[in-house]
Amino acid sequence: MISDSLQRALIAHLESWGLRRFTSDDAYFQWQRQLLSAQELSALHGHVERKRQGSAADEVAFYDATAHPRILPVLYSQRYDYYLTIGSLVASRIADAQTVLDFGCGVGILTTFYAKRFPHIRFVGVDRSAVSISQAQDKAKALGLENLRFDCREVAREPLPGRFDLVVATHALVQVEQDPGLPSRDWTTFERAHDVHQQSQFEERTGIGTRLDRLCAALSTPGRMIVFEKTRQLSRRVPFQRALTGRGLSLVEQPEPIRYRLVEEIADDGPFYLMKNEGRERLAWDESPEPDEGLPFNPSVTKPAAAGSDEPLYENHHASAQAAWQRLHNRSIVKETTKTETDGRQLHVEFGRSDEGRYLYCANTFDRRQLVIVEPARAAMLDAYYHEIAGG
């Protein structure tokens, strides 16, 4: 349970870093232009693009640049709700630790909060950006935090310093955010094969293999680990969870998907994991799609739309579209295509008839599911959509 006093303390801490909370993009970017020059903004955008497209060195250069005292509060205010949400979740699970490692701590926004909140616990923050670590050290000194130290370290080349009761890694393990993950066995299922080679490739591409090995080596026995990454997509969540279990980590509580704001944008992220490295596993790891907001299938839902409406009789773009497709009455396929796309994913698209109307169903091995049903008189629209998808 996250207390009101914890939330208030974290809000005050974020404000001490100069962070501001915005709910309007217009207001945020106006503030950004007031604080930063056109040259600074141009340089920042260049770093963002190189980080997105470039190497690990480009990523470090980005974090070095954003640790500048003028840039830091402006850029990181976009992540205000992230810090508020994740900081509260982590802080509410720290109290019984004696030593805590904050891996990928950046400039130490949350690390300094944890150390201030729990003066009886020893904290170490680690990051590979030297400028970020320097900024973190200055802040810790200004706050008089004697229970906290920071260390600049690249874990791909050297082990982590010491052993810890609790290891925290939030948005620090998965290097490649665009990696599609592990494909399902085929387009009809969400299940993944237990392919050691595919798993190893995923861990290497995303950088989590070496990083998790280092974190586990730094974890005391018994010890706990908190992890929160951009792995909400099932094709990424499954191999990520397998990487955790493969290193002897078991669940302490059920993983929690997290939603927070990036100014106006809503981020569906996580899950948030709390794990341990000793004892029998009592909670099962879930490799199924999470419950979605797709419209439940019911023939009464597909009654004709109002005159002149362009709305389909039924539409579902979630995992539950597969169950709805399977429940169509007297389904008859008019056209179908199954092919392997250039990125290796298998795609199936199907146009057909059912008692409910004319339907289009689309599925692939990276968990896309889509079902659209229209009246027979509007079948040409779905036919055109079928050819568009099938043609790539």
C-alpha positions as CSV (number, residue, x, y, z in Angstrom):
1,M,0.0,0.0,0.0
2,I,1.4,3.4,-1.0
3,S,0.7,6.0,1.7
4,D,-0.2,9.6,1.1
5,S,2.8,10.8,3.0
6,L,5.1,8.8,0.7
7,Q,3.5,10.4,-2.4
8,R,3.8,13.9,-0.8
9,A,7.4,13.4,0.0
10,L,8.2,12.2,-3.5
11,I,6.4,15.2,-5.1
12,A,8.5,17.5,-2.9
13,H,11.6,15.7,-3.9
14,L,10.9,15.9,-7.6
15,E,10.2,19.6,-7.3
16,S,13.6,20.0,-5.5
17,W,15.2,18.7,-8.8
18,G,13.3,21.3,-10.7
19,L,10.9,18.9,-12.3
20,R,7.4,20.1,-13.1
21,R,4.2,18.2,-13.9
22,F,2.5,19.0,-17.1
23,T,-0.8,17.5,-18.6
24,S,-0.7,19.6,-21.8
25,D,1.9,19.3,-24.6
26,D,1.4,22.9,-25.5
27,A,2.2,24.1,-22.0
28,Y,5.2,21.8,-21.7
29,F,6.8,22.8,-25.0
30,Q,6.1,26.5,-24.3
31,W,8.0,26.1,-21.0
32,Q,10.8,24.2,-22.8
33,R,11.2,27.0,-25.3
34,Q,11.4,29.5,-22.5
35,L,14.2,27.7,-20.7
36,L,16.3,26.5,-23.6
37,S,17.7,28.3,-26.7
38,A,17.0,27.2,-30.2
39,Q,20.6,25.9,-30.4
40,E,20.2,23.9,-27.3
41,L,16.9,22.4,-28.5
42,S,18.5,21.5,-31.9
43,A,21.4,19.8,-30.2
44,L,19.1,17.9,-27.9
45,H,16.9,16.7,-30.8
46,G,20.1,15.5,-32.6
47,H,21.1,13.5,-29.5
48,V,17.6,12.0,-29.4
49,E,17.7,10.9,-33.0
50,R,21.2,9.4,-32.7
51,K,20.1,7.5,-29.5
52,R,17.2,6.1,-31.4
53,Q,19.1,5.0,-34.4
54,G,22.7,4.6,-33.2
55,S,25.1,2.6,-31.0
56,A,25.6,2.2,-27.3
57,A,28.0,5.1,-27.4
58,D,25.3,7.3,-28.9
59,E,23.0,6.3,-26.1
60,V,25.6,7.2,-23.5
61,A,26.3,10.5,-25.3
62,F,22.5,11.3,-25.0
63,Y,22.5,10.7,-21.3
64,D,25.7,12.7,-20.8
65,A,24.0,15.6,-22.7
66,T,20.7,15.4,-20.8
67,A,22.5,15.5,-17.4
68,H,23.5,19.1,-18.0
69,P,21.9,21.3,-15.3
70,R,20.0,23.4,-17.8
71,I,18.7,20.4,-19.8
72,L,17.9,18.0,-17.0
73,P,14.8,19.5,-15.4
74,V,13.3,20.3,-18.8
75,L,13.8,16.9,-20.4
76,Y,13.0,14.8,-17.3
77,S,9.8,16.7,-16.5
78,Q,8.3,14.7,-19.4
79,R,8.8,11.7,-17.1
80,Y,7.3,13.2,-14.0
81,D,4.5,10.7,-13.7
82,Y,6.9,7.9,-14.4
83,Y,9.1,9.0,-11.4
84,L,6.0,9.4,-9.2
85,T,4.6,6.0,-10.1
86,I,7.7,3.9,-10.1
87,G,9.4,5.7,-7.2
88,S,6.3,5.1,-5.0
89,L,6.1,1.4,-6.0
90,V,9.8,0.8,-5.3
91,A,10.0,2.9,-2.1
92,S,7.0,0.9,-0.6
93,R,9.1,-2.3,-1.0
94,I,12.5,-1.2,0.3
95,A,12.1,-0.9,4.1
96,D,13.4,-4.3,5.2
97,A,16.6,-4.3,3.1
98,Q,20.0,-3.3,4.4
99,T,21.9,-2.8,1.2
100,V,20.3,-1.6,-2.1
101,L,21.7,-1.3,-5.6
102,D,20.0,1.0,-8.1
103,F,21.2,-0.2,-11.5
104,G,20.9,2.4,-14.3
105,C,20.3,5.1,-11.8
106,G,21.0,8.0,-14.3
107,V,21.3,11.3,-12.5
108,G,20.0,9.8,-9.3
109,I,16.5,11.4,-9.2
110,L,14.9,8.3,-7.5
111,T,18.1,7.0,-5.9
112,T,18.5,10.2,-3.8
113,F,14.8,9.9,-2.8
114,Y,15.2,6.3,-1.6
115,A,18.4,7.2,0.4
116,K,16.7,10.3,2.0
117,R,13.6,8.2,2.8
118,F,15.6,5.3,4.4
119,P,18.7,6.7,6.1
120,H,19.3,3.3,7.9
121,I,19.9,1.6,4.5
122,R,23.1,1.8,2.4
123,F,22.5,2.6,-1.3
124,V,24.7,2.4,-4.3
125,G,23.7,3.9,-7.7
126,V,25.4,2.6,-10.8
127,D,25.2,4.1,-14.3
128,R,27.4,4.1,-17.4
129,S,27.0,7.8,-18.1
130,A,29.9,9.6,-16.4
131,V,28.2,13.0,-16.6
132,S,25.0,11.6,-15.0
133,I,27.0,10.1,-12.2
134,S,28.8,13.4,-11.6
135,Q,25.5,15.1,-11.4
136,A,24.1,12.5,-9.0
137,Q,27.2,12.8,-6.7
138,D,26.7,16.6,-6.5
139,K,23.0,16.2,-5.6
140,A,23.8,13.6,-2.9
141,K,26.4,15.9,-1.4
142,A,24.0,18.8,-1.4
143,L,21.4,16.7,0.4
144,G,23.9,15.5,2.9
145,L,23.3,11.8,2.1
146,E,26.0,9.8,3.8
147,N,24.3,6.5,3.1
148,L,24.6,6.8,-0.6
149,R,27.4,6.5,-3.2
150,F,27.4,6.5,-7.0
151,D,29.7,4.6,-9.3
152,C,30.2,5.0,-13.1
153,R,30.4,1.5,-14.5
154,E,29.8,-0.4,-17.7
155,V,28.5,-3.8,-16.7
156,A,29.3,-5.4,-20.0
157,R,33.0,-5.0,-19.1
158,E,33.2,-5.3,-15.3
159,P,31.2,-6.7,-12.4
160,L,29.0,-4.7,-10.1
161,P,30.5,-3.4,-6.8
162,G,29.6,-5.6,-3.8
163,R,26.6,-7.7,-2.8
164,F,23.1,-6.4,-2.1
165,D,19.9,-7.5,-0.4
166,L,17.9,-5.7,-3.0
167,V,18.7,-4.9,-6.6
168,V,16.5,-2.4,-8.4
169,A,16.5,-2.0,-12.2
170,T,13.9,0.2,-13.8
171,H,14.1,1.1,-17.5
172,A,17.7,0.0,-17.4
173,L,18.0,-3.6,-18.8
174,V,16.4,-3.7,-22.2
175,Q,18.6,-1.8,-24.7
176,V,16.5,-2.2,-27.8
177,E,13.0,-0.8,-27.3
178,Q,11.9,-1.7,-30.9
179,D,12.9,-5.3,-30.7
180,P,9.8,-7.4,-31.6
181,G,10.6,-10.2,-29.2
182,L,9.9,-13.9,-29.7
183,P,7.3,-15.0,-32.3
184,S,4.5,-17.4,-31.4
185,R,4.5,-21.0,-32.9
186,D,2.2,-19.8,-35.7
187,W,-0.6,-17.3,-36.4
188,T,-3.3,-19.4,-34.6
189,T,-1.7,-19.3,-31.2
190,F,-0.2,-17.0,-28.6
191,E,2.1,-19.8,-27.3
192,R,5.9,-19.6,-27.8
193,A,8.2,-22.6,-28.4
194,H,10.9,-23.2,-25.8
195,D,13.7,-22.5,-28.3
196,V,17.0,-22.1,-26.6
197,H,18.6,-20.5,-29.6
198,Q,15.8,-17.9,-30.1
199,Q,15.9,-17.1,-26.4
200,S,19.7,-16.6,-26.5
201,Q,19.4,-14.3,-29.6
202,F,16.7,-12.2,-27.8
203,E,18.9,-11.7,-24.7
204,E,21.9,-10.8,-26.9
205,R,19.9,-8.3,-29.1
206,T,18.3,-6.5,-26.2
207,G,21.4,-6.6,-24.0
208,I,19.6,-8.3,-21.0
209,G,21.7,-11.4,-20.9
210,T,25.0,-9.9,-19.6
211,R,23.1,-7.3,-17.5
212,L,21.0,-9.9,-15.7
213,D,24.0,-12.1,-15.1
214,R,25.8,-9.2,-13.5
215,L,22.7,-8.3,-11.4
216,C,22.2,-11.8,-10.2
217,A,25.9,-12.1,-9.3
218,A,25.6,-9.0,-7.1
219,L,22.4,-10.2,-5.4
220,S,22.9,-11.7,-1.9
221,T,21.3,-15.0,-1.0
222,P,18.6,-14.6,0.0
223,G,17.9,-11.5,-1.9
224,R,15.2,-9.7,-3.8
225,M,15.1,-8.0,-7.2
226,I,12.8,-5.3,-8.6
227,V,12.6,-5.0,-12.3
228,F,10.5,-2.7,-14.5
229,E,11.1,-2.6,-18.3
230,K,9.2,-1.8,-21.5
231,T,8.1,-5.4,-22.0
232,R,4.3,-5.1,-21.9
233,Q,3.9,-6.6,-25.4
234,L,3.4,-10.4,-25.0
235,S,6.2,-11.2,-27.6
236,R,8.7,-9.3,-25.4
237,R,7.2,-10.2,-22.0
238,V,7.5,-14.0,-22.6
239,P,11.2,-14.1,-23.4
240,F,11.9,-11.4,-20.7
241,Q,10.2,-13.5,-18.1
242,R,12.1,-16.6,-19.3
243,A,15.3,-14.8,-18.9
244,L,14.4,-14.0,-15.3
245,T,13.3,-17.6,-14.4
246,G,16.4,-19.0,-16.2
247,R,18.5,-17.2,-13.6
248,G,16.6,-18.7,-10.7
249,L,14.4,-15.7,-9.9
250,S,10.8,-16.5,-8.7
251,L,7.9,-14.2,-8.1
252,V,7.1,-12.7,-4.7
253,E,3.9,-11.0,-5.9
254,Q,1.9,-11.1,-9.1
255,P,3.5,-8.8,-11.8
256,E,1.6,-5.6,-12.2
257,P,1.1,-3.8,-15.6
258,I,1.6,0.0,-15.0
259,R,0.0,3.0,-16.7
260,Y,1.4,6.5,-16.4
261,R,1.5,9.8,-18.4
262,L,4.2,11.3,-20.5
263,V,2.6,14.7,-20.5
264,E,-0.5,14.0,-22.8
265,E,0.7,10.5,-23.9
266,I,-0.5,7.5,-22.0
267,A,2.2,4.8,-21.5
268,D,1.1,1.3,-20.8
269,D,4.3,-0.3,-19.5
270,G,5.9,-2.9,-17.4
271,P,5.0,-5.3,-15.8
272,F,6.4,-4.3,-12.4
273,Y,8.2,-7.4,-11.0
274,L,9.2,-8.2,-7.4
275,M,11.3,-11.4,-7.2
276,K,13.5,-13.4,-5.0
277,N,16.4,-15.7,-5.6
278,E,15.8,-18.4,-3.0
279,G,12.9,-20.6,-1.9
280,R,10.2,-22.5,-3.6
281,E,8.2,-20.8,-6.3
282,R,4.6,-20.2,-5.2
283,L,3.3,-17.9,-7.9
284,A,3.1,-19.1,-11.5
285,W,4.6,-17.1,-14.4
286,D,1.9,-16.2,-16.9
287,E,2.6,-16.4,-20.6
288,S,-0.9,-15.7,-21.8
289,P,-2.2,-12.4,-23.2
290,E,-3.4,-10.0,-20.5
291,P,-7.2,-9.3,-20.3
292,D,-8.0,-6.7,-22.9
293,E,-10.6,-4.1,-23.7
294,G,-11.9,-5.8,-26.8
295,L,-15.7,-5.9,-27.3
296,P,-17.0,-9.3,-26.2
297,F,-18.5,-11.2,-29.1
298,N,-22.2,-11.5,-29.1
299,P,-24.5,-11.9,-32.2
300,S,-26.8,-9.1,-30.8
301,V,-23.8,-6.7,-31.0
302,T,-23.8,-7.1,-34.8
303,K,-27.3,-5.7,-35.4
304,P,-27.4,-3.2,-38.3
305,A,-25.8,0.2,-37.6
306,A,-27.8,3.4,-37.8
307,A,-28.6,4.6,-41.3
308,G,-25.7,6.5,-42.9
309,S,-23.2,5.3,-40.3
310,D,-19.7,4.2,-41.4
311,E,-19.3,2.2,-38.2
312,P,-18.8,-1.6,-38.6
313,L,-21.2,-4.0,-37.0
314,Y,-18.3,-5.3,-34.8
315,E,-14.7,-4.4,-34.5
316,N,-11.9,-5.8,-32.2
317,H,-8.2,-5.0,-32.4
318,H,-7.2,-6.9,-29.3
319,A,-6.1,-10.5,-28.5
320,S,-9.8,-11.4,-27.7
321,A,-10.5,-10.9,-31.5
322,Q,-9.3,-14.4,-32.0
323,A,-11.9,-15.9,-29.7
324,A,-14.6,-13.8,-31.4
325,W,-13.4,-15.0,-34.8
326,Q,-13.6,-18.6,-33.7
327,R,-17.2,-18.1,-32.5
328,L,-18.5,-16.8,-35.8
329,H,-21.6,-18.8,-36.9
330,N,-21.4,-20.8,-40.1
331,R,-18.1,-19.2,-41.1
332,S,-17.2,-19.5,-44.8
333,I,-13.9,-18.3,-46.2
334,V,-14.0,-16.4,-49.5
335,K,-10.3,-15.5,-49.7
336,E,-7.3,-16.1,-47.4
337,T,-3.6,-15.5,-47.5
338,T,-0.9,-16.9,-45.2
339,K,2.7,-15.7,-45.8
340,T,6.0,-14.9,-44.2
341,E,6.8,-11.2,-44.2
342,T,10.3,-9.7,-44.7
343,D,10.9,-9.4,-40.9
344,G,10.1,-13.1,-40.4
345,R,6.7,-12.9,-38.9
346,Q,3.9,-15.1,-40.3
347,L,0.8,-13.2,-41.4
348,H,-2.7,-14.6,-42.0
349,V,-5.5,-12.5,-43.5
350,E,-9.0,-13.8,-44.2
351,F,-12.1,-12.4,-45.8
352,G,-15.3,-14.4,-45.5
353,R,-19.0,-14.8,-44.7
354,S,-20.8,-15.7,-41.5
355,D,-24.3,-15.4,-40.1
356,E,-23.3,-12.2,-38.5
357,G,-22.2,-10.5,-41.8
358,R,-19.1,-10.2,-44.0
359,Y,-15.9,-10.3,-41.9
360,L,-12.1,-9.6,-42.2
361,Y,-9.8,-11.4,-39.8
362,C,-6.1,-10.7,-39.5
363,A,-3.5,-12.4,-37.3
364,N,0.3,-12.7,-37.1
365,T,2.9,-14.4,-34.9
366,F,3.7,-11.2,-33.0
367,D,0.2,-11.2,-31.4
368,R,-1.7,-8.9,-33.7
369,R,-5.4,-9.9,-33.9
370,Q,-8.1,-7.9,-35.7
371,L,-11.7,-8.8,-36.6
372,V,-14.1,-6.5,-38.5
373,I,-17.7,-7.4,-39.4
374,V,-19.9,-5.3,-41.8
375,E,-23.2,-5.8,-43.5
376,P,-23.2,-7.8,-46.8
377,A,-23.9,-4.6,-48.8
378,R,-20.5,-3.2,-47.6
379,A,-18.4,-6.3,-48.4
380,A,-16.5,-4.4,-51.0
381,M,-14.9,-2.2,-48.3
382,L,-13.5,-5.3,-46.5
383,D,-12.4,-6.9,-49.8
384,A,-10.3,-3.8,-50.6
385,Y,-8.9,-3.9,-47.0
386,Y,-8.1,-7.6,-47.5
387,H,-6.0,-6.8,-50.7
388,E,-4.3,-3.9,-49.0
389,I,-3.1,-6.1,-46.1
390,A,-2.4,-9.2,-48.2
391,G,-0.4,-7.1,-50.6
392,G,1.8,-5.6,-47.9
